[in-house]
Amino acid sequence: MDKREIEILEEINQSMKSLSSHFETKELFSETDKLFSKAENRVENALNQIQNTFDRIHDKVFNFNNILIGVYLVLGTFPDKLPILKLWTAIFPILNLIFMVYIDIRQMEIHRFASRQLDWSAHDREKYGEKIRKQTNLSLIALTTSIGCLVYLIIELIRKG
C-alpha cells in the first residue's frame, strides 16, 4: 500500500469513529429522554395520588362529621323530657361542617390555579406550594375539630351515664 491509500484509510477510519460516536451520543440522548419521560410520568402519577388521597381522607372526615351532627341532634332530643345533650351543642359539628365546605371551596380554587400551570412564573410556583401547605393545615384542623366533637360527645355520655 502506498502512502496515499493509507491516508485515505485513516480518513475513513476517523469518519467511521465520528459516525460511531455520533450514533452512540444519539442513542444515549434517546435513553436519557426516556428516563426523563418516565420520571415525569411518575411525578405526575404521584401528584394525582396525593390529590386522590387528600380527597378520600377529606370525604371520610366529612362523612364522620355528618354522623356526629346526627348523633348530636338525636341525643339533643332524646329522651324527650331530659335529653342526654343540650340541643345547642349540635352547633359544634355544624360549624365544623361549614368549615369543611370552606376547605372544599379552597381546594377547588387550588385546582383552578393549578390548571394554569403552563403560564406560571417562579412566584406562582411558590404561591402554589404555600396554598397546598395552608390547605393541608386547614384539613388537619378540620380532622382535629371533628375528633374534638367526638371526644366531647364521649365525655358527655360518660358523665350522664
Secondary structure, 3 states (H helix, E strand, C coil): CCHHHHHHHHHHHHHHHHHHHHHHHHHHHHHHHHHHHHHHHHHHHHHHHHHHHHHHHHHHHHHHHHHHHHHHHHHHHCCCCCCCCCHHHHHHHHHHHHHHHHHHHHHHHHHHHHHCHHHCCHHHHHHHHHHHHHHHHHHHHHHHHHHHHHHHHHHHHHHHC
